[in-house]
C-alpha cells in the first residue's frame, strides 16, 4: 500500500490482512497524521522526508538527506550547491546521480532549472531537462563543481525561490497567489 498526499508518497505498508488495509486506508483518508497512522497500523512506515512534509519543511530536510555521506550526488557538488543561498531555497533531488532543482516541493517537479550531471572524468555537464521551457539539451561543461554551480545560478529565472509547496502543474497559480 502507498499513502499519497498531493504528489508525495507519505507512507507505505504491506499486509495480507484486508481489515487492517481497510482500516489504515480509512484513517489516511480521514486525515490521520503519520505517527497516529503508524501507531494504529504498525505495518505502515514512513520516513524523515514525509515527516518534513507534514511539518512544512521538506526543502531543508531533503538537502540534509542528500548531504549525508554515501548520498546519490557527488559530495563536492552537493556541498557547493548547498553553499549557494539561491540554490539552497530550491527543492533538490537526484536522478541518475545528477543534481536537479525544483521551484516546487511536490511531484511533478518544475523542469525550468538547469540540471548538473557528473561526468566520469570528475567534470560536469549542465543541461536543460526534458520538458524545460528553454528547450532541452546541453548548456555548458564545467571543470569543477563550483563552476557548474555558477552556471546554474546564472541561469535562475528572476524571483526564483523559495520552493513552493505544490507541484509544477500548479506552480504559476501558487506563485501569483503568494505575491
Rosetta blueprint (number, residue, H / E / L):
1 X L
2 X E
3 X E
4 X E
5 X E
6 X L
7 X L
8 X E
9 X E
10 X E
11 X E
12 X E
13 X E
14 X L
15 X L
16 X L
17 X L
18 X H
19 X H
20 X H
21 X H
22 X H
23 X H
24 X H
25 X H
26 X H
27 X H
28 X H
29 X H
30 X L
31 X L
32 X L
33 X L
34 X H
35 X H
36 X H
37 X H
38 X H
39 X H
40 X H
41 X L
42 X L
43 X L
44 X E
45 X E
46 X L
47 X L
48 X H
49 X H
50 X H
51 X H
52 X H
53 X H
54 X H
55 X H
56 X L
57 X L
58 X H
59 X H
60 X H
61 X H
62 X H
63 X H
64 X H
65 X H
66 X H
67 X H
68 X L
69 X L
70 X L
71 X L
72 X L
73 X L
74 X L
75 X H
76 X H
77 X H
78 X H
79 X H
80 X H
81 X H
82 X H
83 X L
84 X L
85 X H
86 X H
87 X H
88 X H
89 X L
90 X L
91 X E
92 X E
93 X E
94 X E
95 X E
96 X L
97 X L
98 X E
99 X E
100 X E
101 X E
102 X E
103 X L
104 X E
105 X L
106 X L
107 X L
108 X L
109 X L
110 X L
111 X L
112 X L
113 X L
114 X L
115 X E
116 X E
117 X E
118 X E
119 X L
120 X L
121 X L
122 X L
123 X L
124 X E
125 X E
126 X E
127 X E
128 X E
129 X L
130 X L
131 X L
132 X L
133 X L
134 X L
135 X L
136 X L
137 X E
138 X E
139 X E
140 X E
141 X E
142 X E
143 X L
144 X L
145 X H
146 X H
147 X H
148 X H
149 X H
150 X H
151 X H
152 X H
153 X H
154 X H
155 X L
156 X L
157 X L
158 X L
159 X L
160 X L
161 X L
162 X L
163 X L
164 X E
165 X L
166 X L
167 X L
168 X H
169 X H
170 X H
171 X H
172 X H
173 X H
174 X H
175 X H
176 X H
177 X H
178 X L
179 X L
